Amino acid sequence: MTLKIHIDDSAAPYEQIRAQISKQARSGALPVGYKLPTVRGLAESLGLAANTVAKAYRALEADGVIETRGRNGTFVAAAGSAAEREASLAAQAYAEKARRLGLAEGDAVAAVRDALRAAYGEG
């Protein structure tokens, strides 16, 4: 994740953070499920007060761009309908598990295709 705060910009620093994270999430540069830095960690790296980053995170959460999962951290949220969000979270969990199991990407994708064919009665 790359963020830059421009002091001479007319937008407040929290708004610059909000806009940049939102843009990166929409473009896919920050994928769904990406764990964001802590408020304190991001504030230190940008040379800002923690309250500034917290304000940006609150605005992003209200916009549905990010979600906070308690002590687990703050993550890029899935966009779209509730069903799409749930499917995206399940896919993210599957991808992480497949990686931990040492599956090659092609093998992980093939397993998903087989499961989808079985679920939708195509095969």
C-alpha positions in Angstrom: 0.0 0.0 0.0 1.4 3.3 -1.0 0.1 6.6 0.4 1.5 10.1 0.1 0.3 13.1 2.0 0.8 16.4 0.3 0.9 19.2 2.8 0.3 21.9 0.1 -2.9 20.1 -1.0 -6.2 21.8 -0.2 -7.7 18.5 1.0 -7.2 17.7 4.7 -4.7 14.8 5.4 -7.5 12.5 6.6 -9.4 13.1 3.3 -6.2 12.4 1.3 -5.9 9.1 3.1 -9.5 8.3 2.6 -9.4 9.1 -1.1 -6.2 7.2 -1.8 -7.3 4.0 0.1 -10.7 4.2 -1.6 -9.2 4.5 -5.0 -6.7 1.7 -4.5 -9.5 -0.6 -3.2 -11.7 0.2 -6.2 -8.9 -0.4 -8.7 -7.9 -3.7 -7.1 -4.4 -2.4 -6.1 -5.6 -3.2 -2.5 -7.5 -6.5 -2.9 -10.5 -7.6 -0.8 -9.2 -9.0 2.5 -6.0 -6.9 2.4 -5.0 -6.1 6.0 -4.4 -2.4 6.5 -1.7 -1.1 8.8 -2.8 -0.2 12.3 -4.0 3.4 12.9 -0.8 4.0 14.9 1.5 2.3 12.4 0.1 4.2 9.5 0.2 7.5 11.4 3.8 7.0 12.3 4.8 6.1 8.7 3.0 9.2 7.3 4.2 11.5 10.1 0.6 12.3 11.1 -1.4 12.2 14.4 -3.1 8.9 15.1 -6.5 10.7 15.3 -6.0 11.9 11.7 -5.7 8.3 10.5 -8.5 7.1 12.8 -10.8 9.7 11.3 -9.9 8.5 7.8 -10.5 4.8 8.8 -13.9 5.7 10.3 -14.9 7.5 7.1 -13.8 4.5 5.0 -15.7 2.1 7.2 -18.8 4.3 6.9 -18.3 4.2 3.1 -18.1 0.4 3.2 -14.5 0.4 1.8 -12.9 -1.2 4.8 -14.1 -3.2 7.8 -12.7 -3.6 11.3 -12.7 -7.1 12.7 -12.0 -6.2 16.3 -8.5 -7.2 17.5 -7.8 -9.0 14.2 -7.4 -5.7 12.4 -8.8 -3.6 9.6 -9.3 -5.0 6.1 -10.4 -4.0 2.7 -14.0 -4.9 2.5 -15.8 -6.7 -0.3 -17.8 -4.5 -2.6 -21.3 -5.4 -3.9 -24.2 -7.2 -2.5 -24.2 -9.2 0.8 -24.0 -12.4 -1.2 -21.1 -11.1 -3.3 -19.3 -10.0 -0.1 -19.8 -13.3 1.6 -18.6 -15.2 -1.6 -15.6 -12.9 -1.7 -14.7 -13.6 1.9 -15.1 -17.3 1.3 -12.9 -17.1 -1.8 -10.2 -15.2 0.2 -10.3 -17.8 3.0 -10.0 -20.6 0.4 -7.1 -18.9 -1.3 -5.2 -18.5 2.0 -5.8 -22.1 2.9 -4.8 -23.4 -0.5 -1.5 -21.4 -0.2 -0.9 -22.7 3.3 -1.4 -26.3 2.0 1.2 -25.6 -0.7 -1.2 -26.0 -3.7 0.0 -24.4 -6.9 -2.4 -21.7 -8.2 -3.5 -23.8 -11.1 -4.4 -26.8 -8.8 -6.3 -24.5 -6.5 -8.3 -23.0 -9.4 -9.0 -26.5 -10.8 -10.4 -27.5 -7.4 -12.8 -24.5 -7.4 -13.9 -25.3 -11.0 -14.7 -28.9 -10.0 -16.6 -27.8 -6.9 -18.6 -25.3 -8.9 -19.5 -27.9 -11.6 -20.7 -30.2 -8.9 -22.6 -27.5 -7.1 -24.4 -26.3 -10.2 -24.9 -29.8 -11.6 -22.6 -29.4 -14.7 -20.7 -32.5 -14.8 
